[in-house]
Amino acid sequence: MDKFHAGLPENLILNGQHAALEAMLASHLDDLNVAAADGELWKLKVTRVPDHNEMPAVIEEALANKIAGEQFPFVVRRLNDGHIVGSTRYYDIKPDFRNLAIGFTWYSQSAQRTAINTECKLLLLTHAFEELDCISVAFHVDHTNLVSQAAVERLGAKRDGFLRNHQIMPDGRIRHTVCYSIIDSEWPEIKSRLTDRLNSS
């Protein structure tokens, strides 16, 4: 088995100090519903967070995409209380080109503006570059989501371009997508910066 596929075992867990990223399971349904209800996140316009009616289908699709090798979904567990507080995933996985994207990310209101997001990005990027041997990691952000764009730019990702009329959102809005990436040569400096930020939080 090549390094890329070996680095994504079915039961993968990435452990940090504040959070752990655990491979998503169908049994996480109730916990994810509770997490999304913290802040009624399905009402957000700039990101897609499923409500309790949509969550089963979202999990089923994510797990099907995992089996197909296209995505690897995680749940985010907050370590100080053991609660699931969100979800994120690798997607657009391209082993032959040693690249992937990070996204589908959302956090409970109580986990926002904490060290959890910084640590999750550090865990995901470290695994991508150092275990999967990626040469590039991408981020795709809604053009209206200025907060997420700023957060991705604070990571040190470079803006690569703009996809016009990229998606139709559930409310019928046309979404344009801002594309960012981090490449392997940039990773050591970005890792150092993220580690310093986490240690000072």
C-alpha positions, -999 to +999 in steps of 0.1 A: +000+000+000+014+035-009+020+061+018-011+081+009-036+053+013-018+039+043-021+073+060-059+072+058-069+041+078-107+036+083-105+044+120-081+073+118-079+096+149-058+128+150-052+138+186-044+173+199-044+191+232-078+207+229-095+185+203-094+152+186-105+145+150-121+111+148-132+093+116-169+099+112-193+070+119-230+066+114-233+063+152-222+100+155-256+111+142-271+122+176-239+139+187-237+159+154-273+169+157-266+182+192-235+200+180-254+217+151-282+228+175-256+248+195-262+280+177-288+267+153-260+265+127-284+254+099-296+290+097-262+302+086-261+316+050-224+314+043-219+277+050-239+245+048-247+229+081-275+203+081-305+204+104-317+172+122-338+162+091-309+165+067-281+151+090-287+114+083-284+119+045-253+141+049-236+115+070-246+087+046-232+106+016-200+115+035-194+078+044-202+067+008-177+092-005-152+079+020-157+043+007-152+057-028-119+072-017-130+108-026-134+122+010-124+114+046-149+130+070-141+137+107-161+147+138-144+171+161-144+161+198-136+187+224-113+171+249-121+191+281-157+177+282-157+149+255-185+165+235-187+164+197-186+201+186-184+200+148-172+183+117-146+187+090-131+166+062-105+160+036-122+161+002-113+162-035-086+136-026-062+130-055-036+104-044-020+103-079-013+140-077-007+140-039-031+167-031-065+172-014-087+199+000-099+207+036-134+219+041-170+211+050-160+226+083-184+238+110-182+242+148-208+246+175-213+281+187-196+273+220-165+260+202-161+291+179-134+316+186-115+290+207-082+272+201-101+243+186-102+256+150-065+265+150-056+231+164-078+212+140-062+230+110-028+222+125-037+185+129-052+182+094-023+200+076+004+181+096-012+148+086-016+159+050+019+171+045+039+148+068+019+115+067+002+116+033+032+134+017+009+159+000+025+186-022-006+208-020-036+214+002-066+235-010-094+255+006-125+266-012-145+295+005-179+311-003-172+346-017-196+361+009-179+344+038-153+371+046-147+356+081-136+323+067-115+340+039-097+359+066-091+328+087-077+309+057-054+338+049-042+339+085-031+303+080-008+315+054-027+301+024-023+319-009-053+330-029-052+312-063-083+323-080-121+328-081-146+303-095-177+323-108-212+308-105-196+278-089-226+265-069-263+270-063-270+272-026-301+256-010-318+290-009-312+295-046-283+320-041-255+317-067-222+311-049-188+321-063-159+303-047-125+318-036-097+292-040-067+291-018-038+266-014-007+258+007+021+240-009+047+217+007+076+242+005+054+267+025+044+242+052+073+244+076+069+281+081+031+279+084+034+250+109+057+270+131+033+300+130+003+278+138+021+261+166+031+294+182-004+307+179-018+276+195+007+278+223-002+314+230-039+308+231 
